[in-house]
Amino acid sequence: MLNSFHYFIQVKSAYKAALRAHALGLTTIHGISFDMTFYSEMTCQQMIDRYVPHDVRIFDASAPSNLSPIDAGAATLWVKPNR
């Protein structure tokens, strides 16, 4: 399949693109929460270690009320809402 497509993204891991954009300074992600019905504890920790920048907080299912959720595959990204 990869030989047939110029660009390819796994929908369940769409959050990785946003986290990379954050690491490059192109956007600001304040936190992330992982779908624990999809990830095991061990796999979740691997995703955190490999993809989550140190300045992005890890949340359980919810985050502070001043942040808005963005569904990004098997994770929710938490950002400040646009005003």
C-alpha positions as CSV (number, residue, x, y, z in Angstrom):
1,M,0.0,0.0,0.0
2,L,2.8,2.5,0.8
3,N,4.2,2.1,-2.7
4,S,0.9,3.4,-4.1
5,F,0.5,6.6,-2.0
6,H,2.7,9.7,-1.8
7,Y,1.4,10.6,1.7
8,F,0.1,8.3,4.3
9,I,-1.2,8.8,7.8
10,Q,-2.7,6.3,10.3
11,V,-5.9,7.9,11.5
12,K,-5.6,6.4,15.0
13,S,-2.2,8.2,15.4
14,A,-3.1,11.6,13.9
15,Y,-2.0,13.2,17.2
16,K,1.6,12.5,16.3
17,A,1.5,15.1,13.5
18,A,0.2,17.8,15.9
19,L,2.8,16.9,18.5
20,R,5.6,17.2,15.9
21,A,4.2,20.6,14.9
22,H,4.4,21.6,18.6
23,A,8.0,20.4,18.8
24,L,8.8,22.5,15.8
25,G,7.2,25.6,17.3
26,L,4.4,25.7,14.7
27,T,1.5,25.3,17.2
28,T,1.0,25.0,21.0
29,I,-0.4,21.8,22.5
30,H,-0.9,22.1,26.3
31,G,-1.8,18.5,27.0
32,I,-2.7,15.1,25.7
33,S,-4.9,12.3,27.0
34,F,-4.7,8.8,25.4
35,D,-7.7,6.5,24.7
36,M,-7.0,3.7,27.1
37,T,-9.6,1.5,25.5
38,F,-7.2,1.4,22.5
39,Y,-3.8,1.5,24.2
40,S,-2.4,-0.7,26.9
41,E,-0.5,0.9,29.7
42,M,2.8,-0.3,28.3
43,T,2.0,1.0,24.7
44,C,0.7,4.3,26.1
45,Q,4.0,4.8,28.0
46,Q,5.9,4.0,24.8
47,M,3.9,6.6,22.9
48,I,4.6,9.2,25.6
49,D,8.3,8.4,25.7
50,R,8.7,8.5,21.9
51,Y,6.3,11.3,20.8
52,V,5.2,13.6,23.6
53,P,7.4,16.6,24.1
54,H,8.5,17.3,27.7
55,D,6.4,20.6,27.9
56,V,3.1,18.8,27.0
57,R,1.2,17.6,30.0
58,I,-0.3,14.2,30.2
59,F,-4.0,14.2,31.4
60,D,-6.4,11.4,32.2
61,A,-9.7,11.6,30.4
62,S,-10.2,15.4,31.2
63,A,-8.1,18.5,31.5
64,P,-8.5,21.9,33.1
65,S,-11.6,23.8,32.1
66,N,-9.6,26.6,30.4
67,L,-8.5,24.1,27.7
68,S,-10.5,22.7,24.7
69,P,-10.3,19.2,23.4
70,I,-9.3,18.2,19.9
71,D,-10.0,14.6,18.9
72,A,-6.9,13.3,17.1
73,G,-7.3,9.6,16.6
74,A,-6.6,7.5,19.7
75,A,-5.8,10.6,21.7
76,T,-7.3,13.9,22.7
77,L,-5.1,17.0,22.4
78,W,-5.8,19.9,24.8
79,V,-5.3,23.5,23.5
80,K,-6.3,27.0,24.5
81,P,-9.5,28.0,22.7
82,N,-9.4,30.7,20.1
83,R,-11.1,33.9,21.2
